Amino acid sequence: MQLTKRKTLEIWLELWEWLQTTGERNMCKWEGWNKYGKMWGMCPGCEYTRQAKPYLPCPIWGDCDHSGNLKCLSETSPYIRWRESITLSENELRLAAEGMVELIKSKLQEVDTPAIPV
């Protein structure tokens, strides 16, 4: 499947809403993979970037930081809060996933908002 920025964000939202609703820790259990197919790193954003010719930055995180590190892997990202939530209860895991849901929703709104001419 060839991904657009919008479709990437929609798939991401579907995945993270499922994680938020279920409190599941294992992304592999999401049935959306059957619907959308395998994605590099089990991440719609990584798959979008991998497919893009010429290169396009991640729809959520943009380019790497000034040190060349992926921003999604920074200590302050909601993804890392969720990923490293081994000791969290199911409810706390849902709350951690909510951070990603809100971030994705805000990025979808940006896609829908036309740029204002300067």
C-alpha positions in Angstrom: 0.0 0.0 0.0 1.4 3.4 -1.0 0.9 5.7 2.0 0.0 9.4 1.9 0.6 11.6 4.9 -3.1 11.6 5.7 -3.4 7.8 5.3 -0.3 7.3 7.5 -1.8 9.4 10.3 -5.2 7.7 10.0 -3.6 4.2 10.3 -1.5 5.5 13.2 -4.6 6.8 14.9 -6.5 3.6 14.4 -3.6 1.6 16.0 -3.1 3.9 19.0 -6.9 4.2 19.7 -6.9 0.4 19.8 -3.9 0.4 22.2 -5.6 3.0 24.3 -9.0 1.2 24.4 -7.6 -2.3 25.0 -4.6 -1.4 27.3 -2.7 -3.9 25.2 1.1 -3.9 25.4 1.8 -5.9 22.2 1.3 -4.0 18.9 1.6 -7.3 17.0 -1.8 -8.3 18.2 -3.5 -5.4 16.4 -5.6 -6.8 13.6 -5.0 -3.7 11.5 -1.7 -5.3 10.3 -3.9 -7.8 8.4 -5.8 -5.0 6.8 -2.9 -2.7 6.0 0.0 -5.1 5.6 3.4 -5.2 7.2 5.1 -1.9 7.9 8.7 -1.2 8.5 9.3 -1.2 12.3 5.6 -1.8 12.8 5.3 1.9 12.4 3.2 3.7 9.8 5.5 6.8 10.0 8.6 4.7 9.4 6.9 3.0 6.5 5.8 6.3 5.0 9.4 7.7 5.2 10.8 4.5 3.7 8.4 4.6 0.8 8.9 8.3 0.0 10.9 9.1 -3.1 12.3 11.7 -2.7 12.7 11.5 1.1 9.9 12.9 3.2 10.1 13.4 7.0 8.0 11.5 9.4 4.4 13.0 9.6 4.5 13.2 13.4 8.1 13.6 14.4 9.7 15.3 11.4 13.4 15.0 10.7 15.9 13.7 13.2 17.2 16.0 15.8 20.5 17.9 15.5 22.4 14.8 16.7 20.8 12.5 14.1 18.6 10.8 16.7 15.0 9.9 15.9 12.7 12.2 17.8 10.2 9.4 18.5 12.8 7.8 20.6 13.6 10.8 22.8 12.9 10.4 26.5 10.1 12.9 26.5 8.1 11.4 23.6 4.7 9.9 24.4 5.7 6.8 22.4 8.6 6.1 24.8 6.4 6.7 27.8 4.1 4.0 26.4 6.9 1.6 25.2 8.7 1.7 28.5 5.6 1.2 30.5 6.4 -2.4 31.5 5.6 -1.7 35.2 2.4 0.3 34.5 -1.1 -1.1 35.2 -3.5 -1.6 32.3 -5.2 1.8 33.1 -1.8 3.6 33.2 -0.9 2.0 29.9 -4.1 3.4 28.4 -3.2 6.8 29.7 0.2 6.5 28.2 -1.3 5.6 24.8 -3.6 8.6 25.1 -0.6 10.9 24.7 0.0 9.3 21.2 -3.7 9.6 20.3 -3.7 13.3 21.1 -0.5 13.9 19.2 -1.8 12.1 16.1 -5.1 14.0 16.2 -3.3 17.3 16.3 -1.2 16.3 13.3 -4.3 15.3 11.4 -5.8 18.7 12.1 -2.6 20.3 10.7 -3.0 18.2 7.5 -6.6 19.5 7.2 -5.8 23.1 7.8 -4.7 25.0 4.6 -1.6 27.1 4.9 -2.3 30.8 5.4 -0.5 32.9 2.8 2.0 35.4 4.3 
